[in-house]
Amino acid sequence: MEGSVEPLPSSISLQPEDAEWDDGGGEALSSTVFQTYQCCSVAEGQPHPGDIAEPASLAAIPLPPNDYPLDALPAELISSGKLSSLQLEGMRYACARHLNWLSSGERQGFFLGDGAGVGKGRQISAIILDNYARGRGKHVWLSTSTDLYQDAVRDLKDLGCHIPVIQNVQALDKATNTPREGVMFMTYSTLTSSIKGRTRLQQVVQWLGGPSFNGALVCDECHKAKNFVPGKEAQSTRVALNVLEIQALLPAARVVYCSATGVSEVGNLAYMSRLGLWGVGSSFPDFDSFLSSMKRRGVTFMEMLAMEMKGQGLYLSRGLSFREAEFAELACPLTPAQIAQYDAAVALWQDTRAALVEALAATGSTRDVWKPYYGAVQRFFKILLVSMKVAGGEDQTDGTGR
């Protein structure tokens, strides 16, 4: 399976089926958007307990053949259903892609785009377990919050993997003896921090053994690293810069990108440097040229890109089916008190903006404060409006929250 990565095809031609509108809830139309997911690549394991679907466009593209062996996993793990066939499929395709090398000299990565209900944590744990069983004792699991540490420990133990899980890199500061193996569970914010004159990123890379590290590097909720501006690194977030840097420092790492919203905008893919979509040996010399080309093709090309990645075995995107789910559009008129509350919030943010303008003028600062300012404004009003709809939503329930 070792070898160079095949270039992605330039296009894929599909003939969409005609969709007829069904007045009985639009079920015929929805069936053309999502289709029940069929796991055809894995004969082992038990069926997944949930009703899983994937976009119809992806369902039209079969996954490539995969003969990655499952011999490193205990037979009981597969036969008991602790890992369903769908989860085995995700683990198998990730591990298979990790056997390929890009022309840049870096190991190819994998993009797991599954949504709720598929068991993303189980699949990540299975990837780590397979690597651990094959003699790779150190791994990194990046996530957004320390609250998810217990979930990671639970998923690993549920699979019978009792490899130590180190809670954030700060644990290395307190350790009498540096751990010789384990899963380093750490947050993106920790990755960007420093201590005693060196960055946490440098500390982690040193613990892993440097460029020779060949364990799993899992970027969970990887959309956290989406804000990278090519050629304008000063405008990029520290998370995006550090995620790119750790991949560059660990060329042999087995990178897994995990996000249910990772392919929503082509400009947010810059940190996914291990997919082979740009760089040496591809059709685009760098991400900037890839981005320019994709933007000229329009928004719909994102769907084509996802289809091509699945066809190469680089990408899976599955989630709970909406079959038999019911939706209703509900108007929630604002009360006079809510209108007054909204107007007061608008005035507060206007005053805050005026104060920021004065502060910038007084200090002569050139920092870009408007991006975080308007980001905070959007988050605030989103939460405010949702809270104002709660009462109207409660009126539609039966008293049990359903």
KATABEL-V929574 format. One line per field, one symbol per residue. phi: phi as a letter, one per 20 degrees, with the letter a starting at -180 (. if undefined). psi: psi as a letter, one per 20 degrees, with the letter a starting at -180 (. if undefined). burial: + if it has 16 or more other C-alpha atoms within 10 Angstrom, else -. A space follows every 50 residues. Layout:
phi: ???
psi: ???
burial: ???
This chain:
phi: .fqfefffffacecdfefddfdfeomfffffeeccgfdedecefnegffe edcbgfffffdfffgbdffdfeeggffeffnfdfffffffffffffffee cfffndffdbdedfefnenffffffffffffffeneedbccebebffegf ffffffffemedfgdeemfgfffeffdfgebqdeebefffgeecblncef ffffgfffomgfgceededflfffdfeddgmcgfeefffffffffffffc fefeececaecfdebffeegfefeemfbogndfcfbffffffffffenff fffffffffffemebcbcagfefmfdcbececffegffffffffffffff ffffffffffffemfdfeeeffffffffffffffffffegfffffeeend nd
psi: iqrrppqqqhrppqnqqppppoiljkhhghhigqqppooiiohrrqqpir oqrqqhhhhioqqrqpkpqjiipphhhghijhorhghhgggghghghiiq priijqqqaqookqaqihlghhgghhgggghghjjoipqpopahqihigh gggghghhjjokppopnqihhhhipgpppirroooqrhhhhirrpljqqh ghgggghijbhipkapnpnqliihjhmpopimhhiqqhggghhhghhhim hjqnpppopikhkhphijjhilijikhrapiaiphrhghgggghhhirhi ihghggghhghikippoqrpqjpjqpqppppnpqrhhhghgghhgghghg hgghhggggghhijqjqnihghghghgggghghghghiigghhhhirjij j.
burial: ----+------------------------+++-++++---++-+++-+-- -++++++++-+-+---------+---++--++++++++++++++++++++ +++--++++++++++--+++++++++++++++---+++++++++-+--+- -+++++--+-+-+++++++--+--------++++++++++++-------+ +-++--++-++-++++++++++++++++++-----+++++++++-++-++ ++++++++++-++--++++++++++++++-++++-+++-++--++----- -+-+++++++++++++++++++-------------------+--+---+- -------------------------------------+------------ --
